[in-house]
Amino acid sequence: MTFGDHLDELRRRVILALALPLPLCIIAFFVSDSLIEWLLLPVFTVLRQHNLPSDLQVLSPPEFLVTKFKLSVIAALILSGPWILWQAWEFIRPGLYRHERRFVHFLVPGSAILTAAGIGLMYYVMLPLMLHVLIMFAKNIEVDPGGPALDEQVQQFLASADHVAIRTFQPPSPHSGEVWLLVPKMHLYVAVADTNGAVGPVLVPRVQSGGIEQIFRVSFVVNFTLLLMLGIVIAFQMPLVILLLGWLGLVTTSALRAKRKYALFFCGVTAAVITPQDAVSMIMMLIPLYALFELSILMLAVAPASAVAEGAVFRRSGWRYRQRSDKAASHTNQPDESAQTKRIARRTGAADQSSPQPTDDQGDGQ
């Protein structure tokens, strides 16, 4: 292709890639309520387990609508991700050799598996545990507000009251011990006799608990969950990044094993950057990150660049690949009988009429 043909092909692939997210965004908007319920389900579950009110707040009229629109766009991009990657692959595939395509065929499924594993670990394990710990920090805080104390006689009347009457006006002649709730002000009154024997209403002061009321915002919970999900998905690609560096010859398994303490420090810094501003989330993120570092060492040992190029990664125990490599090495030390036959034929004047065959590593010619 010429440079202009490449630009035309690139434009066509970009148009095809962007043609799917827009209708998916419209469809996702109509089912965004179910998506929000799915994201908020761990929060509701943890709040009920701690005997807290399972209600979330919306503090402005457009807040919930903006949250639905944002979630629709994100869902559309996630659902159209395979289609966008396919268009990008169709653009670069003709310019790759066959052994180069094997690397892409190895990386794309690996990235999908790591992404699914990261989202599952975040939603079912890390997010509930983080919410448990974060709620427990403020649950046990109780402060005495120093409000007015209830009179002993009022306390006795409240304890012995069979029912509380709902009224919109003060009763003209209440009897001693009568309890009623005055609406719409929602004030509680008790009829108490004074020292002269006159019965009158006494306002019951509201008792302040002095605790921290944990009521979360819908937009904050959704943003918290999506940010945590994005950070974990990106962090879970670390084994593939290290694998690419190993294929390029920049790192080796022995060097990675020797730098474990530096890797632990780097994982800690990364966990602090991609998680919210609390130590619990950072620690919960640090553990799987370091486990992924150990997984990357194992993957680099099992799938070196030579094995991927030959397509021999998934052979049983790798012994066939080693046997094939040993056989190839032994053939280099032996004379090639076919080459000797051709030399003898050329000496005798016989022409070789066979046409050359294309090699496996020949590209498609983009």
Secondary structure by P-SEA (a helix, b strand, c coil): ccaaaaaaaaaaaaaaaaccaaaaaaaaaaaaaaaaaaaaaaaaaaaaaacccccccccccaaaaaaaaaaaaaaaaaaaaaaaaaaaaaaacccccaaaaaaaaacaaaaaaaaaaaaaaaacccaaaaaaaaaaaacccccccccccccaaaaaaaaaccbbbbbccccccccccbbbbbcccbbbbbbbbccccbbbbbbbccccccbbbbbbbaaaaaaaaaaaaaaaaaaaaaaaaaaaaaaaccccaaaaaaaaaaaaaaaaaaaaaaccccaaaaaaaaaaaaaaaaaaaaaaaaccaaaaaacccccccaaaaaaaaaaaaaaaacccaaaaaaaaaaaacccccbbbbbcccccccc
